[in-house]
Amino acid sequence: MVGVNSDLPSELTTFLKKEPLHWPNFSDGSSTGPISVVWNIRSWPTLCLIGADGVILAKQPSISNLEETLRPLLKEGS
């Protein structure tokens, strides 16, 4: 799991000091930053499952159906 934020790096650092998260987080600097553009992120939050090769496997999977989304993807990788 990786967080990509539209916040400025200093704002993200301040937030993470107050609210530590247990996964890596990166600042894209704005909603039109390079990651947002390449991954076509247009709303926040957007959930993406990214494969080891960097390809988006699923976009906006339902949290309640995450296991159903992951199961076929994991079978493909075995």
Secondary structure as a PSIPRED ss2 file (coil, helix, strand):
# PSIPRED VFORMAT (PSIPRED V4.0)

   1 M C   1.000  0.000  0.000
   2 V C   1.000  0.000  0.000
   3 G E   0.000  0.000  1.000
   4 V E   0.000  0.000  1.000
   5 N E   0.000  0.000  1.000
   6 S C   1.000  0.000  0.000
   7 D C   1.000  0.000  0.000
   8 L C   1.000  0.000  0.000
   9 P H   0.000  1.000  0.000
  10 S H   0.000  1.000  0.000
  11 E H   0.000  1.000  0.000
  12 L H   0.000  1.000  0.000
  13 T H   0.000  1.000  0.000
  14 T H   0.000  1.000  0.000
  15 F H   0.000  1.000  0.000
  16 L H   0.000  1.000  0.000
  17 K H   0.000  1.000  0.000
  18 K H   0.000  1.000  0.000
  19 E C   1.000  0.000  0.000
  20 P C   1.000  0.000  0.000
  21 L C   1.000  0.000  0.000
  22 H C   1.000  0.000  0.000
  23 W C   1.000  0.000  0.000
  24 P C   1.000  0.000  0.000
  25 N E   0.000  0.000  1.000
  26 F E   0.000  0.000  1.000
  27 S E   0.000  0.000  1.000
  28 D C   1.000  0.000  0.000
  29 G C   1.000  0.000  0.000
  30 S C   1.000  0.000  0.000
  31 S C   1.000  0.000  0.000
  32 T C   1.000  0.000  0.000
  33 G C   1.000  0.000  0.000
  34 P H   0.000  1.000  0.000
  35 I H   0.000  1.000  0.000
  36 S H   0.000  1.000  0.000
  37 V H   0.000  1.000  0.000
  38 V H   0.000  1.000  0.000
  39 W C   1.000  0.000  0.000
  40 N C   1.000  0.000  0.000
  41 I C   1.000  0.000  0.000
  42 R C   1.000  0.000  0.000
  43 S C   1.000  0.000  0.000
  44 W C   1.000  0.000  0.000
  45 P C   1.000  0.000  0.000
  46 T C   1.000  0.000  0.000
  47 L C   1.000  0.000  0.000
  48 C E   0.000  0.000  1.000
  49 L E   0.000  0.000  1.000
  50 I E   0.000  0.000  1.000
  51 G C   1.000  0.000  0.000
  52 A C   1.000  0.000  0.000
  53 D C   1.000  0.000  0.000
  54 G C   1.000  0.000  0.000
  55 V C   1.000  0.000  0.000
  56 I E   0.000  0.000  1.000
  57 L E   0.000  0.000  1.000
  58 A E   0.000  0.000  1.000
  59 K E   0.000  0.000  1.000
  60 Q C   1.000  0.000  0.000
  61 P C   1.000  0.000  0.000
  62 S C   1.000  0.000  0.000
  63 I H   0.000  1.000  0.000
  64 S H   0.000  1.000  0.000
  65 N H   0.000  1.000  0.000
  66 L H   0.000  1.000  0.000
  67 E H   0.000  1.000  0.000
  68 E H   0.000  1.000  0.000
  69 T H   0.000  1.000  0.000
  70 L H   0.000  1.000  0.000
  71 R H   0.000  1.000  0.000
  72 P H   0.000  1.000  0.000
  73 L H   0.000  1.000  0.000
  74 L H   0.000  1.000  0.000
  75 K H   0.000  1.000  0.000
  76 E H   0.000  1.000  0.000
  77 G H   0.000  1.000  0.000
  78 S C   1.000  0.000  0.000
